[in-house]
Amino acid sequence: MTKPIQVGDLVCYNVGGAKETSLAHVVEVRHPKRRLTLPLNVEDMEERQGSIFVLWIKVGHYAPRTWDYPVKSGQVVKHPYSSAFEKVSE
């Protein structure tokens, strides 16, 4: 079992063969919040889903979804918590 992604981890984006061509540094993690009794509101969807902020070192052929702007090397980008990031090494 792998440990959850934490601040300071080096990660890659593991989709469509991009694992070998992508590298990012995790700068912030906002874990998903679950509110099972409340109806779903569009305003707090992002907060409920959670997010991961990464500093992109190298962007592969396939870049993950973002909420803010296009993915480019050298930028800190916010991604949905459920994105396919994987730790590079322990």
C-alpha positions as CSV (number, residue, x, y, z in Angstrom):
1,M,0.0,0.0,0.0
2,T,1.4,3.4,-0.9
3,K,1.2,6.4,1.3
4,P,-0.9,9.4,0.3
5,I,0.8,12.2,-1.6
6,Q,2.1,14.9,0.8
7,V,3.7,18.3,0.5
8,G,7.3,18.0,-0.7
9,D,6.8,14.8,-2.7
10,L,8.0,14.5,-6.3
11,V,5.2,13.2,-8.5
12,C,4.6,12.2,-12.1
13,Y,1.3,12.3,-14.0
14,N,0.5,8.6,-14.7
15,V,-1.9,8.7,-17.7
16,G,-1.4,7.8,-21.3
17,G,2.3,7.1,-21.1
18,A,3.1,10.5,-19.5
19,K,4.7,8.9,-16.4
20,E,8.1,8.9,-18.0
21,T,7.8,12.4,-19.4
22,S,6.3,14.4,-16.5
23,L,7.7,15.6,-13.1
24,A,6.2,17.9,-10.5
25,H,6.8,19.0,-6.9
26,V,3.8,19.0,-4.5
27,V,3.5,22.4,-2.7
28,E,0.0,22.1,-1.2
29,V,-2.6,19.4,-0.7
30,R,-6.2,20.1,0.2
31,H,-7.9,16.9,1.1
32,P,-11.6,16.3,0.0
33,K,-14.3,17.2,2.5
34,R,-17.3,15.0,2.7
35,R,-20.7,16.3,3.7
36,L,-23.1,13.5,3.2
37,T,-26.1,15.3,4.7
38,L,-25.9,18.5,2.7
39,P,-27.1,18.9,-1.0
40,L,-24.5,19.5,-3.6
41,N,-23.8,23.2,-4.3
42,V,-21.8,24.4,-7.3
43,E,-20.1,27.0,-5.2
44,D,-18.3,24.6,-2.9
45,M,-17.8,21.7,-5.4
46,E,-14.0,22.5,-5.5
47,E,-13.7,22.4,-1.7
48,R,-15.6,19.1,-1.5
49,Q,-13.5,17.5,-4.3
50,G,-10.1,18.7,-2.9
51,S,-7.1,19.9,-4.8
52,I,-3.4,19.4,-5.2
53,F,-1.0,22.3,-6.0
54,V,2.1,21.3,-7.9
55,L,5.1,23.1,-9.2
56,W,5.6,21.6,-12.7
57,I,9.3,20.8,-13.5
58,K,8.6,18.9,-16.7
59,V,5.2,18.6,-18.5
60,G,4.6,15.4,-20.5
61,H,2.6,14.9,-23.7
62,Y,-0.7,14.6,-21.7
63,A,-1.3,17.3,-19.1
64,P,-3.9,16.9,-16.3
65,R,-7.0,19.0,-15.9
66,T,-6.7,22.2,-14.1
67,W,-9.1,24.8,-12.6
68,D,-6.9,27.8,-13.2
69,Y,-4.9,27.9,-16.5
70,P,-2.8,25.7,-18.9
71,V,0.0,23.6,-17.5
72,K,3.5,24.9,-18.2
73,S,6.9,24.1,-16.7
74,G,7.9,26.4,-13.9
75,Q,4.3,27.2,-12.8
76,V,2.4,26.2,-9.7
77,V,-0.9,24.8,-10.9
78,K,-4.0,23.6,-9.0
79,H,-5.4,20.2,-10.0
80,P,-8.3,18.2,-8.7
81,Y,-7.4,15.9,-5.8
82,S,-8.5,12.9,-7.8
83,S,-5.9,13.5,-10.6
84,A,-3.7,10.6,-11.5
85,F,-0.5,11.7,-9.7
86,E,1.9,9.1,-8.5
87,K,5.0,9.4,-6.2
88,V,8.2,9.1,-8.1
89,S,10.2,7.6,-5.2
90,E,10.2,7.3,-1.5
